[in-house]
């Protein structure tokens, strides 16, 4: 009988969930990292090639260990903010903090990423200029 080759876990940045310490969050910055992590967990990966980012909460049925996969595939900070909002909703739900898990969360996440996209250039540059103000109004 042939041995099944175990896929190695990719080197991903990780964070123990702040405040609750209920799960580890792993950040994937490419679709390849995402697929490799899923394969290392022996889970069939979803196709993320058309997504800017995504979040998945995975619970091991044997150990109860929870893993949160945070994917940001475009390098855009507003995608990071959007997906971080999804992580926060998932963590709150997991820990019993009352939230509405319905579609309004997606609206909140899009609103957050649009407001972030507006404000981030000003904060990063430490001020405002006319060109930036005009560009921000076009969002």
C-alpha positions as CSV (number, residue, x, y, z in Angstrom):
1,X,0.0,0.0,0.0
2,X,1.4,3.4,-1.0
3,X,2.0,6.0,1.6
4,X,0.0,9.2,1.2
5,X,2.3,12.2,1.1
6,X,1.4,14.7,3.8
7,X,1.3,18.2,2.6
8,X,3.4,20.5,4.7
9,X,1.6,23.4,6.5
10,X,2.7,26.7,4.9
11,X,4.6,29.3,6.9
12,X,1.7,31.7,7.6
13,X,1.5,34.6,10.0
14,X,-0.7,33.5,12.9
15,X,-2.5,35.2,15.9
16,X,-4.2,33.7,18.9
17,X,-7.6,35.5,18.9
18,X,-7.2,38.5,21.1
19,X,-9.5,38.8,24.2
20,X,-11.1,35.4,23.8
21,X,-8.1,33.1,23.0
22,X,-10.6,30.7,21.4
23,X,-8.9,30.1,18.0
24,X,-5.8,30.7,15.9
25,X,-6.1,33.0,13.0
26,X,-3.9,32.2,10.0
27,X,-3.3,34.8,7.3
28,X,-3.0,33.7,3.6
29,X,-1.9,36.4,1.2
30,X,-2.1,34.2,-1.9
31,X,-4.5,31.6,-3.3
32,X,-1.6,29.1,-3.3
33,X,-1.1,29.5,0.5
34,X,-4.8,29.1,1.0
35,X,-4.9,25.9,-1.0
36,X,-1.8,24.5,0.7
37,X,-3.2,25.2,4.2
38,X,-6.4,23.4,3.3
39,X,-4.5,20.4,1.8
40,X,-2.4,20.2,5.0
41,X,-5.6,20.0,7.0
42,X,-6.8,17.3,4.6
43,X,-9.8,19.5,3.6
44,X,-10.9,20.0,0.0
45,X,-10.1,23.7,-0.7
46,X,-12.8,26.0,-2.1
47,X,-12.0,27.8,-5.3
48,X,-10.8,31.3,-4.2
49,X,-9.2,32.3,-7.5
50,X,-11.9,34.8,-8.3
51,X,-12.1,36.3,-4.8
52,X,-10.3,39.3,-3.4
53,X,-10.4,37.7,0.1
54,X,-12.4,35.4,2.3
55,X,-12.7,34.0,5.8
56,X,-13.4,30.5,6.9
57,X,-13.9,29.1,10.4
58,X,-12.8,25.5,10.6
59,X,-13.5,23.3,13.7
60,X,-11.7,20.0,14.1
61,X,-14.4,17.4,15.1
62,X,-11.9,15.2,17.0
63,X,-10.2,17.9,19.1
64,X,-12.7,20.9,19.0
65,X,-9.7,23.1,18.0
66,X,-10.9,26.1,16.0
67,X,-8.9,27.6,13.1
68,X,-9.8,30.8,11.4
69,X,-8.4,31.2,7.9
70,X,-8.1,34.8,6.8
71,X,-7.4,35.3,3.1
72,X,-6.4,38.6,1.5
73,X,-5.4,37.8,-2.1
74,X,-5.1,41.2,-3.7
75,X,-2.8,43.0,-1.3
76,X,-5.4,45.8,-0.9
77,X,-5.8,47.1,2.6
78,X,-9.5,47.7,2.2
79,X,-9.9,44.0,1.5
80,X,-7.9,43.3,4.7
81,X,-10.2,45.5,6.7
82,X,-13.3,43.9,5.1
83,X,-12.2,40.4,5.9
84,X,-11.0,41.4,9.4
85,X,-14.6,42.5,10.1
86,X,-15.8,39.1,9.0
87,X,-13.3,37.5,11.4
88,X,-14.6,39.7,14.3
89,X,-18.2,38.6,13.5
90,X,-17.2,35.0,13.5
91,X,-15.2,35.2,16.7
92,X,-18.1,37.0,18.5
93,X,-20.6,34.4,17.3
94,X,-18.2,31.6,18.4
95,X,-17.8,33.1,21.9
96,X,-21.5,33.9,22.5
97,X,-21.3,37.6,22.0
98,X,-24.7,38.5,20.5
99,X,-24.5,39.5,16.9
100,X,-26.8,39.1,13.9
101,X,-25.2,36.4,11.7
102,X,-27.5,37.3,8.7
103,X,-26.7,39.2,5.5
104,X,-26.4,42.6,7.3
105,X,-22.9,41.6,8.3
106,X,-21.8,41.8,4.6
107,X,-23.3,45.2,4.3
108,X,-21.3,46.3,7.4
109,X,-18.1,44.9,6.0
110,X,-18.5,46.7,2.7
111,X,-19.4,49.9,4.5
112,X,-16.3,49.5,6.7
113,X,-13.9,48.9,3.7
114,X,-15.3,51.9,1.8
115,X,-14.9,54.2,4.7
116,X,-11.4,52.8,5.3
117,X,-10.5,53.3,1.6
118,X,-11.6,56.9,1.9
119,X,-9.7,57.7,5.2
120,X,-6.5,55.6,4.8
121,X,-4.6,57.8,2.3
122,X,-5.1,60.8,4.5
123,X,-3.9,59.0,7.7
124,X,-1.0,57.4,5.9
125,X,0.2,60.7,4.4
126,X,-0.5,62.7,7.6
127,X,-2.8,65.3,6.0
128,X,-4.9,66.2,3.1
129,X,-4.4,67.7,-0.3
130,X,-6.7,68.8,-3.1
131,X,-5.9,65.9,-5.4
132,X,-6.6,63.3,-2.7
133,X,-9.8,65.0,-1.7
134,X,-11.1,64.9,-5.3
135,X,-10.1,61.2,-5.7
136,X,-11.8,60.3,-2.4
137,X,-15.1,61.8,-3.5
138,X,-15.1,59.5,-6.6
139,X,-15.2,56.4,-4.4
